[in-house]
Amino acid sequence: MRKTALFLILVWIIAGLLSCTTYSQKKSSSDKIIDLVNTQNSNVLSEITYLPFLFDKEIIVLERDRNMIWQNISNAGFSFEKIIDTESIPVSGKDYLFFGNTMEVKTWFEKYLPKRASLVKINCQNGLYYMILGSRTGVKTEAGGTFPKIYGFTGPVRR
């Protein structure tokens, strides 16, 4: 009886530790987006991209243009190669400079940037990229996943 109780307690402890390990391996919002880009999943990327979308120095307002951008990126076989590091921080007032020092970009930041957006810096072998992502609550896609909204994307940028 004592061996059985000890065995059950040990199984309960191991199960608890395993569930903590699984929980801590949950992907970040930026990792989910990086995976979508690296797997050329243009349909989901289009679905979760906010309009107007800030793409480099351009403001994309048409759905067909947004879809074409992600389709072209996928068709070109683009991926974030050998990621060195990623960093996600709240967007600040001067972050528009990563996308371009133009009145159009500055106006987009003032008018369309959500309050709880993050600036994601992706440093990889093929360059330095920035994305603006919405809050963690995300968007449920038709494909069945939940992802943050994408508000902006630029790169590779000069360091």
C-alpha positions in Angstrom: 0.0 0.0 0.0 2.8 2.4 0.9 4.6 1.6 -2.4 1.4 2.3 -4.3 0.9 5.7 -2.6 4.5 6.6 -3.1 4.2 5.6 -6.8 1.1 7.7 -7.3 2.6 10.8 -5.6 5.7 10.4 -7.8 3.6 10.1 -11.0 1.6 13.2 -9.9 4.8 15.2 -9.4 6.3 14.1 -12.7 3.0 15.0 -14.5 3.0 18.4 -12.9 6.6 19.1 -13.9 5.9 18.0 -17.5 2.9 20.2 -17.8 5.0 23.2 -16.6 7.6 22.4 -19.2 5.0 22.2 -21.9 3.5 25.5 -20.8 6.8 27.3 -20.8 7.5 26.2 -24.4 4.5 28.1 -25.7 5.4 30.2 -28.7 5.6 34.0 -28.5 3.5 36.1 -30.9 6.6 37.0 -32.9 7.7 33.4 -33.2 4.3 32.5 -34.6 4.6 35.2 -37.2 8.1 34.2 -38.1 6.9 30.6 -38.5 4.2 31.8 -40.9 6.7 33.8 -43.0 9.2 30.9 -43.0 6.6 28.4 -44.2 5.4 30.8 -46.9 1.8 30.8 -45.5 0.7 33.8 -47.5 -3.1 33.2 -47.0 -2.9 33.3 -43.2 -0.4 36.3 -43.3 -2.9 38.2 -45.5 -5.8 37.3 -43.2 -4.1 38.7 -40.1 -2.6 41.8 -41.7 -4.4 45.0 -40.8 -5.3 47.6 -43.4 -3.9 50.2 -43.8 -0.7 48.2 -43.6 2.7 49.9 -43.4 5.1 48.1 -45.8 8.5 49.7 -45.8 7.7 53.3 -46.6 4.4 52.6 -48.2 0.9 52.5 -46.8 -1.1 49.7 -48.3 -4.8 50.3 -48.2 -6.3 47.7 -50.7 -6.9 44.1 -49.8 -5.7 42.9 -53.1 -2.4 44.7 -52.7 -1.9 43.3 -49.2 -2.6 39.8 -50.6 -0.2 40.3 -53.5 2.6 41.5 -51.2 2.4 38.3 -49.0 2.0 36.1 -52.1 5.1 37.7 -53.8 7.1 37.3 -50.6 6.1 33.6 -50.4 6.7 33.0 -54.1 10.2 34.5 -53.9 10.9 31.9 -51.2 11.7 34.5 -48.6 12.4 33.4 -45.0 14.2 34.7 -42.0 17.4 32.8 -42.3 19.3 31.6 -39.3 17.8 33.9 -36.7 20.4 35.5 -34.5 17.9 37.1 -32.1 14.5 38.6 -31.8 13.3 41.3 -29.5 9.8 42.6 -28.8 9.3 46.0 -27.2 6.4 48.4 -26.9 6.4 50.9 -29.8 7.7 54.3 -29.0 7.1 57.7 -30.7 10.3 57.6 -32.7 10.0 54.1 -34.0 8.5 55.4 -37.3 12.1 56.1 -38.3 12.7 52.4 -38.8 10.1 52.5 -41.6 11.1 55.8 -43.1 11.5 59.4 -42.2 8.6 60.6 -44.3 5.4 62.5 -43.5 3.4 59.5 -44.8 5.0 57.1 -42.3 4.8 59.5 -39.4 1.1 60.1 -40.2 0.5 56.4 -40.2 2.1 56.1 -36.8 -0.1 58.9 -35.4 -3.3 57.8 -37.0 -3.3 53.9 -37.2 -0.9 52.5 -34.7 -2.8 50.6 -31.9 -2.1 51.6 -28.3 -0.8 48.2 -27.3 1.4 47.4 -30.3 4.9 45.9 -30.2 7.9 46.6 -32.3 9.6 43.3 -33.1 13.2 43.4 -34.2 14.3 40.3 -36.1 18.0 40.0 -36.6 19.0 37.2 -38.9 21.6 36.1 -41.4 19.8 37.8 -44.3 19.3 41.1 -42.5 17.6 43.1 -39.9 13.8 43.4 -40.1 11.1 45.1 -38.1 7.5 44.2 -37.6 4.7 46.0 -35.8 2.4 43.5 -34.1 -0.9 44.0 -32.3 -1.7 42.7 -28.8 -1.4 39.1 -27.8 -5.2 38.5 -28.0 -4.8 38.0 -31.7 -7.0 37.0 -34.6 -8.6 33.6 -35.0 -8.0 32.5 -38.6 -10.1 30.4 -40.9 -7.2 27.9 -40.8 -7.7 27.5 -37.0 -4.8 29.4 -35.4 -4.7 32.5 -33.3 -2.1 35.1 -34.3 -1.5 38.8 -33.5 -2.4 41.3 -36.2 0.4 42.5 -38.4 0.4 46.3 -38.7 3.8 46.9 -40.4 6.8 45.2 -41.9 10.1 46.5 -43.2 13.5 45.2 -44.0 16.2 44.5 -44.5 17.2 47.8 -42.9 20.6 49.4 -42.7 22.1 49.2 -39.3 
